Amino acid sequence: MPELQGVFIRNLKRCRTEAGMTQFALAESSSMSPGYIAELESGRKLPSLDALERLASALGVSACRLLAEEAETMALARLRQPYLL
């Protein structure tokens, strides 16, 4: 499995569980089938860019969040925080 695909799978599952969503709820929110969500999370399918954007929107995250390594995501979050003096 390519590295980026593994990152996507981990992030998709993590974001879905953090949002308190089941695969069925994510499928419904993103106008996809529950079977397709299961295939994405198992690595049997890869999302199109349109599907990636719909998943991100349903989860309330950016598409970049679904593709970024955890360390990169944490660094991006820190950059968005206001500087404390």
C-alpha positions as a printed Julia matrix, in Angstrom:
85×3 Matrix{Float64}:
   0.0    0.0    0.0
   1.44   3.4   -0.94
   2.38   5.62   2.01
  -0.08   8.4    1.17
  -2.92   5.89   1.0
  -2.04   4.65   4.48
  -1.97   8.21   5.79
  -5.37   8.88   4.21
  -6.89   5.72   5.73
  -5.59   6.53   9.23
  -6.76  10.13   9.03
 -10.18   9.24   7.62
 -10.81   6.77  10.44
  -9.43   9.15  13.08
 -11.47  12.13  11.88
 -14.61  10.02  11.6
 -14.3    8.62  15.12
 -13.35  12.03  16.56
 -16.5   13.43  14.95
 -18.48  10.62  16.62
 -19.67   9.32  13.27
 -20.25   5.78  12.09
 -19.38   4.78   8.55
 -23.1    4.93   7.8
 -23.42   8.49   9.17
 -20.38   9.64   7.19
 -21.79   8.04   4.06
 -25.1    9.8    4.56
 -23.45  13.18   5.28
 -21.21  12.96   2.23
 -23.84  11.5   -0.14
 -21.86   8.29  -0.58
 -22.71   4.68   0.07
 -21.72   2.98   3.34
 -20.0    0.29   1.25
 -17.82   2.92  -0.45
 -16.77   4.36   2.93
 -15.87   0.85   4.1
 -13.81   0.3    0.93
 -11.97   3.59   1.48
 -11.18   2.73   5.1
  -9.95  -0.73   4.14
  -7.75   0.58   1.33
  -9.63  -1.22  -1.43
 -10.6    2.09  -3.07
  -9.03   5.52  -3.43
 -11.2    8.65  -3.41
 -11.49  11.05  -6.33
 -10.76  14.69  -5.56
 -14.5   15.35  -5.49
 -15.01  12.52  -3.0
 -12.1   13.76  -0.88
 -13.66  17.23  -0.69
 -17.09  15.79   0.19
 -15.6   13.62   2.93
 -13.66  16.55   4.37
 -16.76  18.76   4.33
 -18.87  16.1    6.04
 -16.19  15.69   8.72
 -15.68  19.43   9.19
 -12.0   19.3    8.28
  -9.9   20.39   5.32
  -9.0   17.97   2.56
  -5.37  18.6    3.55
  -6.14  17.21   7.01
  -7.12  13.9    5.45
  -3.84  13.69   3.53
  -1.31  15.14   5.98
   0.93  13.2    8.32
   0.07  13.76  11.99
   3.2   15.85  12.63
   2.37  18.07   9.65
  -1.19  18.48  10.87
   0.0   19.52  14.33
   2.44  22.01  12.8
  -0.33  23.51  10.66
  -2.58  23.84  13.71
   0.18  25.65  15.59
   0.64  28.07  12.7
  -3.04  28.98  12.86
  -2.89  29.85  16.57
  -2.31  33.5   17.46
   1.1   34.31  18.83
   1.29  34.76  22.56
   3.54  37.54  23.8
